[in-house]
Amino acid sequence: MVSHLAGDVRPDELVTDVAERVGDEWQVCVVTNGEGVVVGLLGREAVRAAERVRAEDAMSLGPSTIRPSARREAIVQRMRDQELSRIVVTRSNGTLVGVLRREDLEEGSGEVS
C-alpha cells in the first residue's frame, strides 16, 4: 500500500494541532471518526494555513474512495477521468486502509492490497 497520509485526524482536532504534528511532509490528512470511518480530507493548503478551527470545519467532505480489491487499471482510469492525484482506500464499512497516489500506480509501484 502506498500511503501518504497523517494517521488519524479526529474531526474535533484543531488544524493548528494537526499542522504542528505533521509538519510539511504530508500531502493529505485523512479525517476519521471514532470508529476509523473516513469522514473527510484535510489538504496540504488547509494544514499549512494552520487556522484555529476544527478539522471538521476545514476538511473536504466525501472524498473519492476505492476498495482494496479494486484492479489497478480501473483505479488509474478512474483517477484520470476524475482528475484525481490520489484516492482513499477504504473497506466496505468505510474504515481507512490507506491512500494511493496516481503517479505511484502509473509507475507500477503502488499496491492496493
C-alpha positions in Angstrom: 0.0 0.0 0.0 1.4 3.4 -1.0 0.5 5.7 1.8 1.0 9.4 2.1 -1.2 10.4 5.0 -1.0 11.5 8.5 -2.5 9.0 10.9 -5.8 9.6 12.5 -7.1 13.1 12.4 -10.2 13.5 14.6 -13.0 15.8 13.4 -12.8 17.8 16.6 -9.0 18.2 16.4 -7.7 21.8 15.8 -6.0 22.3 12.5 -3.2 24.1 14.3 -2.5 21.0 16.3 -2.6 18.8 13.1 -0.1 21.2 11.4 2.2 21.0 14.4 2.1 17.2 14.4 2.6 16.6 10.7 4.8 19.4 9.5 5.4 20.0 5.8 5.9 16.4 4.7 2.3 15.3 4.3 0.2 15.7 1.2 -3.1 14.9 2.7 -4.6 14.1 6.2 -7.5 11.7 6.4 -10.1 12.7 8.9 -11.7 9.7 10.6 -14.4 9.3 13.3 -14.1 7.3 16.5 -14.6 4.0 14.6 -11.9 4.8 11.9 -14.5 5.6 9.2 -13.3 8.2 6.7 -15.4 11.4 7.0 -13.2 13.8 5.0 -9.8 15.1 3.9 -7.6 17.9 5.1 -5.4 19.0 2.1 -1.9 20.5 2.3 -3.3 24.1 2.0 -5.7 23.7 4.9 -2.9 22.2 7.1 -0.4 24.9 6.1 -3.0 27.6 6.9 -2.9 26.2 10.4 -6.1 28.1 11.5 -7.6 27.6 14.9 -10.6 25.8 13.6 -11.6 22.2 14.0 -10.7 19.7 11.3 -14.4 19.1 10.5 -14.8 22.7 9.7 -11.8 22.8 7.3 -12.0 19.4 5.7 -13.4 18.5 2.3 -16.3 16.1 2.6 -17.0 13.0 0.6 -13.5 12.0 -0.7 -13.4 9.5 -3.6 -12.7 6.1 -2.3 -12.0 2.6 -3.6 -11.8 -0.8 -2.1 -8.6 -2.8 -1.6 -9.8 -5.4 -4.1 -10.0 -2.8 -7.0 -8.0 -3.6 -10.1 -5.0 -1.3 -10.8 -6.1 -0.4 -14.4 -9.6 0.5 -13.2 -8.2 2.7 -10.4 -5.8 4.5 -12.8 -8.6 5.1 -15.3 -11.0 6.5 -12.7 -8.3 8.8 -11.3 -7.6 10.1 -14.8 -11.3 10.5 -15.6 -11.9 12.4 -12.3 -8.6 14.2 -12.4 -7.5 12.9 -9.0 -3.9 12.8 -7.9 -4.7 10.5 -5.0 -7.5 8.3 -3.8 -8.5 7.0 -0.4 -8.7 3.2 0.1 -11.4 2.0 2.5 -13.0 -1.2 3.5 -16.7 -1.8 2.7 -17.6 -0.4 6.1 -15.8 2.9 5.3 -12.8 2.3 7.6 -9.5 3.7 6.3 -6.9 1.4 4.7 -4.6 4.0 3.2 -4.1 6.4 0.3 -2.9 5.7 -3.2 -1.1 8.2 -5.4 -1.8 8.1 -9.2 1.9 8.6 -10.0 2.8 5.5 -8.0 0.1 3.4 -9.7 1.1 4.6 -13.2 4.8 3.8 -12.4 3.7 0.3 -11.1 5.0 0.8 -7.5 1.6 1.1 -5.7 -0.3 -1.9 -4.5 -3.9 -1.8 -3.5 -3.8 -4.8 -1.2 
